[in-house]
Amino acid sequence: MLTKLYVESSLFLSSLRKDQRGVTAIEYALVAAGIAGVVAVLFSSGDATGLAAAIKAAFAKVTKAIG
């Protein structure tokens, strides 16, 4: 009985080690976290330079044209 349990658990762990289904999800999560980090750095600049300033200027221009 103990031998059967050992064999079954060894086979289960072997199949678990070969399973690749979760690897793709982890890769996508890492890529999404990297992109979110880059976007956060681009938009969180404290001064009025860079991409955030350009977007604010564009919205101000559109708001002025509408009003």
Rosetta blueprint (number, residue, H / E / L):
1 M L
2 L H
3 T H
4 K H
5 L H
6 Y H
7 V H
8 E H
9 S H
10 S H
11 L H
12 F H
13 L H
14 S H
15 S H
16 L H
17 R H
18 K H
19 D L
20 Q L
21 R H
22 G H
23 V H
24 T H
25 A H
26 I H
27 E H
28 Y H
29 A H
30 L H
31 V H
32 A H
33 A H
34 G H
35 I H
36 A H
37 G H
38 V H
39 V H
40 A H
41 V H
42 L H
43 F H
44 S L
45 S L
46 G L
47 D L
48 A L
49 T L
50 G H
51 L H
52 A H
53 A H
54 A H
55 I H
56 K H
57 A H
58 A H
59 F H
60 A H
61 K H
62 V H
63 T H
64 K H
65 A H
66 I H
67 G L
